[in-house]
Amino acid sequence: MNLRRTILQSIQSRAWLLLLSTAIILINTRTLGPEGQGQIAWVQLGLLLVTGASGFIAGGAVVYLKKVIPLRATLLPGHLWLIISSIGTTALGIQMGFLPQHHMFDIALLGWLQGIIIFHGQLLLGAQNIRAHNRLQVMQNAFVAAGLALVYFVWGWKHVDAFLAVLGLSLALTALLSFPPLRHLPQTDHRPPLKDVIRLLWKHGSAAQAGGLLQMLTNRTNFSLLARSAGNGASATGIYSVAFYALEAMWIVARGLAPVVHARTANNSDRKQRIRETRGILGLAVLATIPLACSAALIPDTWYAHLVGFGGIQPVVLRLLPAALAGAMASILAHHLSGIGHHKWNAYSSGLGLLILSIAAWQWIPTHGIHGAAYAASVAAVMQTTCLVFAWSYCEQSPWLSLWPRWSEIRSSVLRSEEIQ
């Protein structure tokens, strides 16, 4: 498959994800209100925490390590770790007061199912089957959207528990459907010892996933902080979560391009060529994000209120604009660094972002509420992306100003048709 088709298919999949995710959010907000949406966002934070921990072995490292570990050899240790991490991470999150205790079993079970889907998706990426990877993500959201419409509007079961039931069934079905594509993973006679597979997966996976886990915490810790704040924390979380989902919608192109960067960088030993490709894709991601961010910030709050059923969203979106642009850049740079095996810099930069977010949010949420949370998120995102820029410069031994894309490179990112190596 040529580069142009790969990019277009990835963006198309992200567009479907955006459409379906928007439908899910609108169904939930208009049915359950800001408080119900806030409770859901807090539970979903637990799922993200579980899948983040799962990725230490059953995650993106399988893509990088496919040169030394056959993809099929990672299946057994990966699935064992998914069970261990789902139980352990949920228990730890509850013990620390970071997650809602009354949804402990929901988080553990749903996190395990989501981990299976993500793990299998990474195996498909390792086999350069990007289309199947994208199809899994779209399939999951389609099941959730259809299920919610049935349960809420046909059966009349309008409760957070209804959402969790639909999500569980959707994840279970998607997880089952993720097994057949694995039959096409490359066959090999090389069977490394299990202990060596676990050791390498942990060594590289912990470095790679630490960055992803810290990044998730940087993005979502505000959900927990707001939910536990004085007053109506669940409603505040609901409003902020909708604004943050609008922020994530601005990253549709950047996140669609990120797996392409990861797959191509991991399979390209030519430093100059991979720099040119990433530079062009980075420029494309930023140029596509700017109009989306500006449009989202200019929409009147009354329109948001009419759309989702409650107001207060536009001021939060406006304060998240710096995070929108910084996040688009960070997604591309982080996947480039992962592709060349320098996962640790993603962890360092995400750790810096989480530290800054925690300090800023701790100071600003009590005085400025959800607006303070948005300010903290933007400051953290800008600092994290700055760290990634300098990390990229160091790892690729190229001046950081050389990241500035040329128009010809941006154009070639879409128009060039060369075979994936």
N, C-alpha and C positions, 0 to 999 in steps of 0.2 A: 504494500500500500504506500502511495507517495505521501510526501509531507503535507501537501495542500489538502488532500482528502482526509488525512488523519486529523489535522487541525479543525477542519470544517465539521467533521463528525463529532469531535469532542465539544465544540461550541454548541452544536445542535443538541447534544445530550444535556449540556448545561442549561440550554434554553427550556427543554422539557422539564428538567429538575426545578428550574425557577417557576415555571407555570404551575407545576403540581404542588410545590412547596407553598406557593402563594395561595393556592386553592385550600390547602390544609389549614394554613394560618387563618384565612378568612372564615372558613367553616367553624374553626375553634373560637375565634374572637367573637363572632356574631352569635354563637350559640352559648358559650360559657362566660363571656365577658372578660374584663381584664384580670379578675381574680383567678378564674379558671385557667386562663392562658398563662398566668404567672406560676400556678402550680405545675402545669405541664412543662414549662420552661425549666423549672427546678428539677423535675424528674429527668428530663432530657440531659441536663447537666450531668446527672449521675451516669447515664448511658455513655456519654462522651468520656467521662472519667474512666469507666470500665474498659471501653475500647482503646483508650489511650494506653492503659496499662497492658492490655492484651498485645498491643503492637510491639512490645519489647522482644517478643519471640515471633509472634504470628502477625508480622507487619511488613513495612516497606523494605526491610533488610533482605527479604527473599529476592527482591528484584536485583539489588546490587550483588548479592552473593551467588547468583545463578551461574556465575563463571566458575565457581569452585564447589558449589553444592547443587546437585540436581533438584529441580523444583519439587519433584515427587518425594524426595527424601525429607522435606520439611513438613509434610502433612501430619505425621504422627506427633512429633513434638509440638507443633503448632496447635493442634486440637487439644492436647493435654493441657497446655498452658492457658488456653481459652477458659477452660473450666476453673483452673486454679485462680486465675486473675479475676474472674467475674465474682467469685465468692470473697476473695481477700480484699479486693479494692472496695467493694460495696461495704464490707464490714468496717474498713478503715475510715471511709468517708462518713459513715454513720457515727462512728466513735468520736470523730473530730467535730461533729456538729455541722459539717459542710453540706450534708445531704439530708433529705427528709426521712426520718426514721420509719414513719408509717407506710412508706413505699419501698422498704428495704428489699423485699422479695421481688417486686416488680423490676427494680433496677438491676438486680443480679441476673434474673432470667432474660430480660430484654437486652441487657448488655452482652450476655453470652451469645444470643442469636445475632445481634448486630456485629459482634466480633467475627463470627463465622463468615458473614457476608463480606466484611472488609478483608479478611484473610484470603478468601478465595479470589476476591477482586485483585489483590496484590499478586497472587500467583498468575492470574491472567495477564496482568501488566508485564510480569517477568517473561511470559511467553510472547510478549508484544501483541497480545490480543486485546488491544485497547477498546475495540468496539464491544466485545463481550463484557468488559469491565464497566463500561458506561451503561450498557443495557441493564445490568444488575441494579445500578443505582436508580435508574428511571423506573424499573419494574417495582421496586420497593415502594416508592412514593405513589405510584399509580394505585397499588393495592390499598394503601392507607387512605388516599383521597376517596376512592370508591367505597371503601368500608365505612368511613365516617358519614358519607352522604346517606348510606343505607341505614346505619344505626341511629343517627340523629333525626333524620327527616322522615324515614319510613317507619321505623320501630318506636321512635319517640324517646329513646334512652339518651338523655342529655346530661351527662355527668363526666367528670374527669376519668372515672373508672371505665366508662364506655370507650374513651379515647385509648386508654391503656390496653383494653381488650382487643380493639381493632389493630393497634400497633403490634401487639404480640402475635396475632394471627398473620399479619402481613409479613413480619420478620420471619416467622417460621416457614411460611410458604416460599419466600424469596431465598431463604437459606437452603431449602430442599432443592429449589431450581438452580442453585449455584453449583451443585455437584456434577451434573452431566457435562458441562464444558471442561471440567478438569480431566476428562478422558483424553483430551487432545494435548495435554502437557507432554513435552518431549520425553521420549523413552531413552533410557541409558543403562548400560551395564555397570556403571560406576555406582557403588553403594557404600558411601562413607559410614564409619561407625556412628551410632546414634549419639554417643557422648560428644563426638567431634562436631556433629551438626548442631547440637544444643549449645555447645561452647561458642561456636562461630556466630550463631544466630543471636545469642545473648550479647556477645562482644560488640557486634555491629548494630544489632537491633536496639540495644539500650542507648547507644550513642545517637542513633537515628530517631528513635521514638521519644527520647527525653525531650528533644526539641519540639516534636509534635504535641506531646502531653503538656509541656509548659506553654506552648502557643494556645492550645485549647483553654488552659486555665487563664491565660492573659485575656482571651476573648470573652470568657464566660463567668469568671469569678464574680463579676458584678451581679449576676443573677442571684447567687447565693447571698452576697452582701445585702442586696436590696430586699430579698425575701426575709432576711433575719433582722432588718432594720425596724426601728420603732414606727408605730402607726400601721397603716394597711400595706404591709410589705409585699403581699402577694399581688395586689393591684399595681404597685410600682414596678414590680418585676414584669408583669404583663405588658405594661406600656413600654418599658425599656426593651423587652424582648422583641416586640414588633418593630421598633426602630432599628434594633440590631439586625433583624432579619432583612430589613430594607437595605442596611449596609451590606449584608452578604449578597443581596441581589445585585449590587453594584459590581461585585467581583465575578459575575457570571463568565466573562471572557477570560479573566486571569486564571480562574480555577479550571476552566475548560482547557486552557493551554498548558497548565502546570504538569499534568501527566505526560503530555507530549515532550516537554522539556526533560522530565525525569527519564523517560524511556530512551530518548535520543542521546542524551548526555551520557547515560550509563553504557551505551553501545558505541561511543565515539571516542577514540584515543587521540584524535587530531585536535590539539588544544585550540588552535586558531579557528578551526571550523566550528567547534562547539561554542566558542565565544561569539562568533558572528551570528550563529543561529539563535542563541539565547538573547543576544542584544536586540536582534530584530523582533523576537517574540515579546521581549520586555516592552519595547516601544509600542507594539501593537496592543498589549494589555493595558498600558497606561492611557493611550489615546482612546481606547474603547471605554475605559472607566470614567474619564472626565465628563463626557456628556451625561452618562447615567447618574453620576453623583450630583451634578448640577441640577438635573431634572428632578431628582428625588428631594433635594433641599428646597426647590422652588414651589413644590406642590403645597397649597395652603393647608393648614391644619384641619380646617373644616372638611376638606375633601378626604383626608385620612379618617376623620371621625365618621363621615358618611360611609366610607368603605369598610372599616373594621368594626364600627359600632361604638368607639370612644375616641376622645381627643388626647392632646398632649404629646403627639408623636413627632410632628414636624420640628419643634424646637430641639428635640433630641437628635433627630437626623441631621439637622444643621450643625450641631456641635460634634457630630461624628465624621464630618467631611474630611478632615486631615487623616483620620484612620482609614477612610475609604481609599484614598490615593496611596497611602503608605502600605496598606494591606495588599493592594494589587501588585506592587513591586515586590513585597516580601514573599508572596506566593511563588513567583517565578524564580527569584534568587535562591530561596530555600530548596526548591526542587533541583536547581542546577547543582548546588553544593551537595545534596544527597546523591545525585547521579555520579559525582566524581569521588564519592566516599568520604567527604568531609562533613559528616553528620553533626559532629560536635559543635560546629559553629552555629548550627540551627538551635541547638540546646542553649548555648551561651547567650545568643541574641534573645531567644524566647524567655530565658531566665531573667535577663535584664528587663525585658518588657513587663514580666510578671511582678518583679520587685518594684518597678516604678508605678505600675498600676495599683499595687497593694498600698503603697505609701500615699499616693494621690487620692485613691478612692476612700481610704480610711479618714483622710482629712476633709474631703469635699462632699461625700455623700451625706454626712450628718447635717451639713449646712446648706447644701444645694440640691440634695435629693438626686433624682434621676439625671438632672443636668450635670451635676457633679460627677456622676458615674460616666457620662459621655465625655466630659473634659478629660477625665483620667484615662479613658480608653484611647483617646486621640493622642495624648502625650506619650503614652506607652508605645503605641504603634509607630509613631515617628522615630522614637529612640531605637526601637528594635530594628526598623528598616535601615537606619543609619549604620547600625552595627553590622547588618548583613552586607551592606555595600562594601564596607572596609574588609569584611571577611572574604568576600568574593575577590576583591583586589589582591588580598594576601595569598589566597589559595591558587588563583590562576596567574599570579605574578604579572599582573596587568594593572596600570594606573586606574584608580576608581573613576576618573573622568572618561576612561575608554568605554564605560558602560553606556555613555550617551549614544543612542541608536542613530544610524543613518537611515534616511528615507528609503534608500534602495534595499536595505536589509529588512525593514518593516514590510516593504512590498514583496520581497522574495519569500518572506515567511508564509505568505498566503499563496503566491503564484508559482513558486518553484515546485517542480515535480521530480524529486530525486528519490531513489529507493532507500528505505531504512536499512542501515547497515546492521 
